[in-house]
Amino acid sequence: MKKLYFIIPIVILAVFIFFYFNAKQGIQAAEKARQEQQQKEIEERQRKEEIAKKAAWDEANKQALERIAEIAARQAKEKQQAEQRQVATDERDVAFREKESLAKQVLNLKDNLQNMKDQKFKVEEQLKIQKAQVDYLKTAAKDVAQTKTAYETALQKLQTAEDAYNKQLPDLQRAVNAAAAAAAANAAKKN
């Protein structure tokens, strides 16, 4: 039996070592596969990063070239606009000088026209005055007679109205006195 105590642990140890080495090989194989997978993933990521960097560099280079082209186009456009502004400024200055010259001519012509209009107006006024004087002298005698008749009629109406007023004055005076006395009597009753 003593041998049994010695052999059983050795057999168990041998079985344990067998399973241990099998498990260890499995774990090492799995670890190696995992490391290989990680290495592949790292290499794939690096490859993708290199592709992305190259694409980004190409895109940046393309954008830089586009910006350079835009800047060159903008500078050309600004230069062209500056030239156009200069041409427009020169044309404006010429037009302004011509406008001033024409404005002076217009002022002179307006002054001449106004002087002619004033002279024409004065002559027309003198003609109207003379015509009015002639017409007045023709109708003055008739108007004087009609005016005299109108004044006489008006004076006669005024005289008639004044006589009627003088007749009614005493009656009005009495009515005013009576109204004043009645108001005084009413005031005395209230007190």
GROMACS elastic network, one bead per residue, 0.5 to 0.9 nm:
[ bonds ]
;  ai    aj funct       b0    kb
    1     5     6  0.64987   500
    1     6     6  0.87308   500
    2     5     6  0.51871   500
    2     6     6  0.65389   500
    2     7     6  0.87699   500
    3     6     6  0.50252   500
    3     7     6  0.59769   500
    3     8     6  0.84688   500
    4     7     6  0.50493   500
    4     8     6  0.58469   500
    4     9     6  0.85302   500
    5     8     6  0.57818   500
    5     9     6  0.68429   500
    5    10     6  0.89697   500
    6     9     6  0.59691   500
    6    10     6  0.65990   500
    6    11     6  0.89706   500
    7    10     6  0.50468   500
    7    11     6  0.60193   500
    7    12     6  0.84697   500
    8    11     6  0.50584   500
    8    12     6  0.59798   500
    8    13     6  0.82983   500
    9    13     6  0.57967   500
    9    14     6  0.83647   500
   10    14     6  0.59846   500
   10    15     6  0.85016   500
   11    15     6  0.61097   500
   11    16     6  0.83728   500
   12    15     6  0.50081   500
   12    16     6  0.59086   500
   12    17     6  0.84229   500
   13    17     6  0.59462   500
   13    18     6  0.83828   500
   14    17     6  0.50220   500
   14    18     6  0.60106   500
   14    19     6  0.85682   500
   15    19     6  0.61503   500
   15    20     6  0.83199   500
   16    19     6  0.51571   500
   16    20     6  0.57849   500
   16    21     6  0.84765   500
   17    21     6  0.59649   500
   17    22     6  0.83721   500
   18    21     6  0.53875   500
   18    22     6  0.61982   500
   18    23     6  0.85937   500
   19    22     6  0.50064   500
   19    23     6  0.59529   500
   19    24     6  0.82770   500
   20    23     6  0.51081   500
   20    24     6  0.58393   500
   20    25     6  0.84214   500
   21    25     6  0.59182   500
   21    26     6  0.83908   500
   22    25     6  0.51512   500
   22    26     6  0.61607   500
   22    27     6  0.85603   500
   23    27     6  0.59493   500
   23    28     6  0.83340   500
   24    28     6  0.58764   500
   24    29     6  0.83030   500
   25    29     6  0.58592   500
   25    30     6  0.83445   500
   26    30     6  0.59680   500
   26    31     6  0.83805   500
   27    31     6  0.58877   500
   27    32     6  0.83133   500
   28    32     6  0.58373   500
   28    33     6  0.83416   500
   29    33     6  0.59829   500
   29    34     6  0.84000   500
   30    34     6  0.59658   500
   30    35     6  0.84626   500
   31    35     6  0.59789   500
   31    36     6  0.83768   500
   32    35     6  0.50247   500
   32    36     6  0.59816   500
   32    37     6  0.83875   500
   33    37     6  0.59509   500
   33    38     6  0.84798   500
   34    38     6  0.60435   500
   34    39     6  0.84058   500
   35    39     6  0.59183   500
   35    40     6  0.84235   500
   36    40     6  0.60490   500
   36    41     6  0.84791   500
   37    40     6  0.50057   500
   37    41     6  0.60721   500
   37    42     6  0.85139   500
   38    42     6  0.59811   500
   38    43     6  0.84086   500
   39    42     6  0.50253   500
   39    43     6  0.60291   500
   39    44     6  0.84215   500
   40    43     6  0.50092   500
   40    44     6  0.59032   500
   40    45     6  0.83826   500
   41    45     6  0.59244   500
   41    46     6  0.84037   500
   42    45     6  0.50146   500
   42    46     6  0.59995   500
   42    47     6  0.84222   500
   43    46     6  0.50140   500
   43    47     6  0.59951   500
   43    48     6  0.84978   500
   44    48     6  0.60651   500
   44    49     6  0.84418   500
   45    48     6  0.50201   500
   45    49     6  0.59569   500
   45    50     6  0.84777   500
   46    50     6  0.60248   500
   46    51     6  0.84862   500
   47    50     6  0.50620   500
   47    51     6  0.61669   500
   47    52     6  0.85006   500
   48    52     6  0.59321   500
   48    53     6  0.83687   500
   49    53     6  0.58525   500
   49    54     6  0.83367   500
   50    54     6  0.59749   500
   50    55     6  0.84141   500
   51    54     6  0.50629   500
   51    55     6  0.60321   500
   51    56     6  0.84331   500
   52    56     6  0.58924   500
   52    57     6  0.83473   500
   53    57     6  0.58874   500
   53    58     6  0.83597   500
   54    58     6  0.59968   500
   54    59     6  0.84378   500
   55    59     6  0.59774   500
   55    60     6  0.84119   500
   56    60     6  0.58923   500
   56    61     6  0.83132   500
   57    61     6  0.59057   500
   57    62     6  0.83681   500
   58    61     6  0.50078   500
   58    62     6  0.59976   500
   58    63     6  0.85322   500
   59    63     6  0.60300   500
   59    64     6  0.84113   500
   60    63     6  0.50178   500
   60    64     6  0.59434   500
   60    65     6  0.84900   500
   61    64     6  0.50146   500
   61    65     6  0.61634   500
   61    66     6  0.85605   500
   62    65     6  0.51320   500
   62    66     6  0.61595   500
   62    67     6  0.86201   500
   63    67     6  0.60150   500
   63    68     6  0.84435   500
   64    67     6  0.50338   500
   64    68     6  0.60829   500
   64    69     6  0.85218   500
   65    69     6  0.61162   500
   65    70     6  0.85167   500
   66    70     6  0.60148   500
   66    71     6  0.85001   500
   67    71     6  0.59576   500
   67    72     6  0.83983   500
   68    71     6  0.50915   500
   68    72     6  0.61054   500
   68    73     6  0.85131   500
   69    72     6  0.50651   500
   69    73     6  0.60313   500
   69    74     6  0.84624   500
   70    74     6  0.59228   500
   70    75     6  0.84316   500
   71    75     6  0.60101   500
   71    76     6  0.84541   500
   72    75     6  0.51066   500
   72    76     6  0.61236   500
   72    77     6  0.85138   500
   73    76     6  0.50368   500
   73    77     6  0.60107   500
   73    78     6  0.85012   500
   74    78     6  0.59582   500
   74    79     6  0.84043   500
   75    78     6  0.50159   500
   75    79     6  0.60197   500
   75    80     6  0.84762   500
   76    79     6  0.50578   500
   76    80     6  0.61191   500
   76    81     6  0.85361   500
   77    80     6  0.50022   500
   77    81     6  0.60178   500
   77    82     6  0.84555   500
   78    82     6  0.59657   500
   78    83     6  0.85071   500
   79    82     6  0.50243   500
   79    83     6  0.62223   500
   79    84     6  0.85834   500
   80    83     6  0.50686   500
   80    84     6  0.61256   500
   80    85     6  0.85406   500
   81    85     6  0.59608   500
   81    86     6  0.84449   500
   82    86     6  0.61196   500
   82    87     6  0.85901   500
   83    86     6  0.50414   500
   83    87     6  0.61817   500
   83    88     6  0.85244   500
   84    87     6  0.50347   500
   84    88     6  0.60088   500
   84    89     6  0.84240   500
   85    89     6  0.59140   500
   85    90     6  0.84673   500
   86    90     6  0.61198   500
   86    91     6  0.85202   500
   87    90     6  0.51106   500
   87    91     6  0.61204   500
   87    92     6  0.84725   500
   88    91     6  0.50051   500
   88    92     6  0.59195   500
   88    93     6  0.85073   500
   89    93     6  0.61051   500
   89    94     6  0.86064   500
   90    93     6  0.51225   500
   90    94     6  0.62804   500
   90    95     6  0.85718   500
   91    94     6  0.51098   500
   91    95     6  0.60424   500
   91    96     6  0.84489   500
   92    96     6  0.59132   500
   92    97     6  0.85565   500
   93    97     6  0.62156   500
   93    98     6  0.85883   500
   94    97     6  0.51994   500
   94    98     6  0.62224   500
   94    99     6  0.85052   500
   95    98     6  0.50137   500
   95    99     6  0.59235   500
   95   100     6  0.85613   500
   96   100     6  0.61431   500
   96   101     6  0.85899   500
   97   100     6  0.51283   500
   97   101     6  0.62555   500
   97   102     6  0.86109   500
   98   101     6  0.50692   500
   98   102     6  0.60752   500
   98   103     6  0.83800   500
   99   102     6  0.50667   500
   99   103     6  0.58481   500
   99   104     6  0.85375   500
  100   104     6  0.62093   500
  100   105     6  0.86516   500
  101   104     6  0.52510   500
  101   105     6  0.64126   500
  101   106     6  0.87025   500
  102   106     6  0.60480   500
  102   107     6  0.85458   500
  103   107     6  0.61022   500
  103   108     6  0.85923   500
  104   107     6  0.50667   500
  104   108     6  0.62254   500
  104   109     6  0.85974   500
  105   108     6  0.51154   500
  105   109     6  0.61432   500
  105   110     6  0.85024   500
  106   109     6  0.50248   500
  106   110     6  0.59435   500
  106   111     6  0.84733   500
  107   111     6  0.60692   500
  107   112     6  0.85585   500
  108   111     6  0.51185   500
  108   112     6  0.62228   500
  108   113     6  0.85383   500
  109   112     6  0.50359   500
  109   113     6  0.59706   500
  109   114     6  0.84330   500
  110   114     6  0.59147   500
  110   115     6  0.84461   500
  111   114     6  0.50578   500
  111   115     6  0.61295   500
  111   116     6  0.85971   500
  112   115     6  0.51151   500
  112   116     6  0.62272   500
  112   117     6  0.86070   500
  113   116     6  0.50660   500
  113   117     6  0.60845   500
  113   118     6  0.85452   500
  114   118     6  0.60282   500
  114   119     6  0.85332   500
  115   118     6  0.50694   500
  115   119     6  0.61964   500
  115   120     6  0.85504   500
  116   119     6  0.51174   500
  116   120     6  0.60658   500
  116   121     6  0.84811   500
  117   121     6  0.59485   500
  117   122     6  0.85232   500
  118   121     6  0.50156   500
  118   122     6  0.61355   500
  118   123     6  0.86061   500
  119   122     6  0.51347   500
  119   123     6  0.62264   500
  119   124     6  0.86000   500
  120   123     6  0.51511   500
  120   124     6  0.61074   500
  120   125     6  0.85321   500
  121   124     6  0.50536   500
  121   125     6  0.60105   500
  121   126     6  0.85343   500
  122   125     6  0.50387   500
  122   126     6  0.61477   500
  122   127     6  0.85808   500
  123   126     6  0.51108   500
  123   127     6  0.62051   500
  123   128     6  0.86466   500
  124   128     6  0.61063   500
  124   129     6  0.85406   500
  125   129     6  0.60474   500
  125   130     6  0.84736   500
  126   129     6  0.50587   500
  126   130     6  0.60674   500
  126   131     6  0.84650   500
  127   130     6  0.51268   500
  127   131     6  0.60114   500
  127   132     6  0.84202   500
  128   131     6  0.50238   500
  128   132     6  0.58843   500
  128   133     6  0.84178   500
  129   133     6  0.60406   500
  129   134     6  0.85756   500
  130   133     6  0.50275   500
  130   134     6  0.62232   500
  130   135     6  0.86089   500
  131   134     6  0.50882   500
  131   135     6  0.61214   500
  131   136     6  0.84245   500
  132   135     6  0.50320   500
  132   136     6  0.58717   500
  132   137     6  0.84452   500
  133   137     6  0.60421   500
  133   138     6  0.85290   500
  134   137     6  0.51979   500
  134   138     6  0.62683   500
  134   139     6  0.87867   500
  135   138     6  0.50685   500
  135   139     6  0.62257   500
  135   140     6  0.82221   500
  136   139     6  0.52117   500
  136   140     6  0.54039   500
  136   141     6  0.89028   500
  137   140     6  0.51029   500
  137   141     6  0.74962   500
  138   141     6  0.71105   500
  138   142     6  0.81882   500
  139   142     6  0.53453   500
  139   143     6  0.61077   500
  139   144     6  0.85677   500
  140   143     6  0.50688   500
  140   144     6  0.59620   500
  140   145     6  0.86310   500
  141   144     6  0.51957   500
  141   145     6  0.64333   500
  141   146     6  0.87860   500
  142   145     6  0.53580   500
  142   146     6  0.63373   500
  142   147     6  0.86007   500
  143   146     6  0.50296   500
  143   147     6  0.58240   500
  143   148     6  0.83538   500
  144   147     6  0.50470   500
  144   148     6  0.60213   500
  144   149     6  0.86382   500
  145   148     6  0.51552   500
  145   149     6  0.63659   500
  145   150     6  0.87148   500
  146   149     6  0.51785   500
  146   150     6  0.61877   500
  146   151     6  0.86607   500
  147   151     6  0.60816   500
  147   152     6  0.85461   500
  148   151     6  0.51684   500
  148   152     6  0.61831   500
  148   153     6  0.86253   500
  149   152     6  0.51685   500
  149   153     6  0.61873   500
  149   154     6  0.86048   500
  150   153     6  0.51392   500
  150   154     6  0.61293   500
  150   155     6  0.86231   500
  151   155     6  0.60588   500
  151   156     6  0.85181   500
  152   155     6  0.50996   500
  152   156     6  0.61546   500
  152   157     6  0.86797   500
  153   156     6  0.51355   500
  153   157     6  0.62806   500
  153   158     6  0.86917   500
  154   157     6  0.50989   500
  154   158     6  0.61846   500
  154   159     6  0.86350   500
  155   158     6  0.50460   500
  155   159     6  0.61581   500
  155   160     6  0.86532   500
  156   159     6  0.51158   500
  156   160     6  0.62796   500
  156   161     6  0.87037   500
  157   160     6  0.51043   500
  157   161     6  0.61663   500
  157   162     6  0.85727   500
  158   161     6  0.50918   500
  158   162     6  0.60710   500
  158   163     6  0.86024   500
  159   162     6  0.50868   500
  159   163     6  0.62113   500
  159   164     6  0.86988   500
  160   163     6  0.51966   500
  160   164     6  0.63073   500
  160   165     6  0.86960   500
  161   164     6  0.51308   500
  161   165     6  0.61671   500
  161   166     6  0.86736   500
  162   165     6  0.50584   500
  162   166     6  0.62004   500
  162   167     6  0.86799   500
  163   166     6  0.51518   500
  163   167     6  0.63240   500
  163   168     6  0.88421   500
  164   167     6  0.51441   500
  164   168     6  0.63845   500
  164   169     6  0.87012   500
  165   168     6  0.51920   500
  165   169     6  0.60332   500
  166   169     6  0.51906   500
  166   170     6  0.77124   500
  167   170     6  0.69487   500
  167   171     6  0.80028   500
  168   171     6  0.53999   500
  168   172     6  0.62464   500
  168   173     6  0.87079   500
  169   172     6  0.51284   500
  169   173     6  0.60920   500
  169   174     6  0.86982   500
  170   173     6  0.50250   500
  170   174     6  0.63004   500
  170   175     6  0.87190   500
  171   174     6  0.52530   500
  171   175     6  0.63017   500
  171   176     6  0.87456   500
  172   175     6  0.50524   500
  172   176     6  0.61647   500
  172   177     6  0.86412   500
  173   176     6  0.51827   500
  173   177     6  0.62651   500
  173   178     6  0.86651   500
  174   177     6  0.51288   500
  174   178     6  0.61320   500
  174   179     6  0.86252   500
  175   178     6  0.50913   500
  175   179     6  0.61524   500
  175   180     6  0.86262   500
  176   179     6  0.51484   500
  176   180     6  0.61992   500
  176   181     6  0.86764   500
  177   180     6  0.50991   500
  177   181     6  0.62030   500
  177   182     6  0.86644   500
  178   181     6  0.51251   500
  178   182     6  0.61854   500
  178   183     6  0.86463   500
  179   182     6  0.51093   500
  179   183     6  0.61926   500
  179   184     6  0.86539   500
  180   183     6  0.51354   500
  180   184     6  0.62140   500
  180   185     6  0.86489   500
  181   184     6  0.50634   500
  181   185     6  0.61496   500
  181   186     6  0.86538   500
  182   185     6  0.50498   500
  182   186     6  0.61944   500
  182   187     6  0.85998   500
  183   186     6  0.51228   500
  183   187     6  0.61877   500
  183   188     6  0.86694   500
  184   187     6  0.50506   500
  184   188     6  0.61887   500
  184   189     6  0.87246   500
  185   188     6  0.50760   500
  185   189     6  0.62784   500
  185   190     6  0.87965   500
  186   189     6  0.51569   500
  186   190     6  0.63928   500
  186   191     6  0.88860   500
  187   190     6  0.52801   500
  187   191     6  0.65132   500
  188   191     6  0.53006   500
